[in-house]
């Protein structure tokens, strides 16, 4: 608690008139609490003046940067419909190539009952193929989501480690500055010289 007639910070920085400064000087001779407050403020000011000026950091990376942007091959396989379309296109090209390369054979007309059975078989095959394609597509999407989650977790872990390292550096820097201020204060008390 401060009981000085004027603000001690104004006294320390020389912003008081001569009469006000003289009143504070008289008060400091009788009040040890205010005398200690002035000494602490003086040591703090000296420590701040001893620190060298540093230029602030120009740029800080944010998550919105292109850190997590996938590569071209990851974008290609990121979507199940795209993979399904590519598979269907490959299958269609293989069928066309096979039809062009194989010699044409004469096919005897099939009886009507056999054609009806063939249509039922084709419908069943189409249904099973659709189910298999859907299953493979959902498994592929689940695998891609898991890989993406692992990549994000790895990046977040790395960012957390960097943050902890930076905070450790800042804590060490603050501790060094406090030690320097304590040394300056101790030296001023030992020599009896006021640091103004």
Secondary structure, DSSP 8 states (H G I E B T S, - for coil): ----SS-HHHHHTT-S-HHHHHHHHHHHHH-HHHHHHHHHHHHHHHHHHHS------S----TTSTTS---HHHHHTS-HHHHHHHHHHHHHHHHHHHHHHS---------HHHHHHHHHHHHHHHHHHHHHHHHHHHHHHHHHHHHHHHHHHHHHHHHHHHHHHHHHHHHHHHHHHHHHHHHHHHHHHHHT----
